[in-house]
Amino acid sequence: MSAAPQPGDRVLSSLLQPLAPGEAFRHWPLHVTVFPWFRTDLTTHDLQQLLADTLQGIEPFTATMGETAHFGYQSEVPVRVVLAPNQFEEIHQRVLRAFDAHPDIKIIAPEHIGPNFRAHVTLHGYEPLREGDIVACNDLQIVHLGAIHPGGSTKEVEGEIDLGKPHA
């Protein structure tokens, strides 16, 4: 069972509505969660380097949106599933192996990883995505939970990993 995310916890996403590092938000923009909440004391630079090394050789790609499904504890969350196979799955598996092997990274949502991972976009009712639409992924964002407050939370884009480009 998942632990509730705490301020400072991170998630790896592909933001389909781009935000720059340092930008904060309350409501998630369109995104594909590539790896669910995890906890680490690694610096942003060290985490970006680990992810860039892990994802070396993966180039920007496109994926096709599939059917609507319902996720969540009681299947109450509508999502648009990314058709499989897709490159998000490969990224997820690589990151899972890297995080499992790293002593300073704790996965806090284990029921949503590995064989239970399905790339998807959560639908909030305002998304323009339809079945058959193509989405592009050129980079990934590390998003951290900034603060929890009544009625929600604030998240911030902490860093970015450009696919297909060397990372210094």
Residue pairs with C-beta under 8 A, 6 or more apart in sequence:
1 111
2 36
2 37
2 108
2 109
2 110
2 111
2 112
3 108
5 11
5 37
5 108
5 145
6 39
6 145
6 148
7 145
7 146
7 147
7 148
8 39
8 144
8 145
9 37
9 38
9 39
9 108
9 144
9 145
10 37
10 38
10 39
10 40
10 47
10 142
10 143
10 144
10 145
10 158
11 33
11 35
11 36
11 37
11 38
11 142
11 143
11 144
12 33
12 34
12 35
12 51
12 95
12 140
12 141
12 142
12 143
13 31
13 32
13 33
13 34
13 140
13 141
13 143
14 31
14 32
14 34
14 88
14 137
14 139
14 140
14 141
15 29
15 30
15 31
15 141
15 157
16 29
16 30
16 31
16 32
16 121
16 135
17 29
17 30
17 31
19 25
19 29
19 141
19 157
20 157
21 141
21 157
21 158
21 159
21 160
22 156
22 157
23 156
23 157
24 146
24 154
24 155
24 156
24 157
25 154
25 155
25 156
26 152
26 153
26 154
26 155
27 124
27 152
28 122
28 124
28 155
30 121
30 127
30 129
31 121
31 141
32 63
32 82
32 88
32 119
32 120
32 121
32 135
32 137
33 120
34 88
34 91
34 92
34 95
34 119
34 140
35 92
35 95
35 96
35 99
35 113
36 107
36 108
36 109
36 112
36 113
37 108
37 109
37 145
38 99
38 105
38 106
38 107
38 108
38 109
39 105
39 106
39 108
40 47
40 102
40 104
40 105
40 106
41 104
42 50
42 104
42 105
44 142
44 158
44 159
45 159
47 142
47 159
48 142
48 159
48 160
48 161
48 167
49 167
50 98
50 102
51 95
51 98
51 140
51 142
51 161
52 161
52 167
53 167
54 94
54 95
54 97
54 98
55 91
55 94
55 95
55 140
55 161
55 163
58 87
58 90
58 91
58 94
58 163
58 164
59 163
59 164
60 136
60 137
60 138
60 139
60 163
60 164
61 87
61 136
61 137
61 163
62 134
62 135
62 136
62 137
63 82
63 83
63 86
63 87
63 88
63 119
63 134
63 135
63 137
64 82
64 83
64 86
64 132
64 133
64 134
64 135
65 80
65 81
65 82
65 83
65 121
65 129
65 130
65 131
65 132
65 133
65 134
65 135
66 80
66 81
66 82
66 83
66 131
67 80
67 81
67 131
68 78
68 79
68 80
68 81
68 123
68 131
69 78
69 79
69 80
69 81
69 118
69 120
70 76
70 77
70 78
70 79
71 77
71 79
71 118
71 120
71 122
77 122
78 122
78 123
79 120
79 121
79 122
79 123
80 120
80 121
80 123
80 127
80 129
80 131
81 118
81 119
81 120
82 88
82 118
82 119
82 120
82 121
82 135
84 118
84 119
86 119
87 137
88 119
88 137
89 117
89 119
91 140
92 113
92 117
92 119
93 114
96 113
96 114
99 105
99 107
100 107
107 113
121 127
121 129
121 135
123 129
129 135
137 163
138 162
138 163
139 160
139 161
139 162
139 163
140 160
140 161
140 163
141 157
141 158
141 159
141 160
141 161
142 157
142 158
142 159
142 160
142 161
143 155
143 156
143 157
143 158
144 155
144 156
144 158
145 153
145 154
145 155
146 153
146 154
146 155
146 156
147 153
147 154
161 167
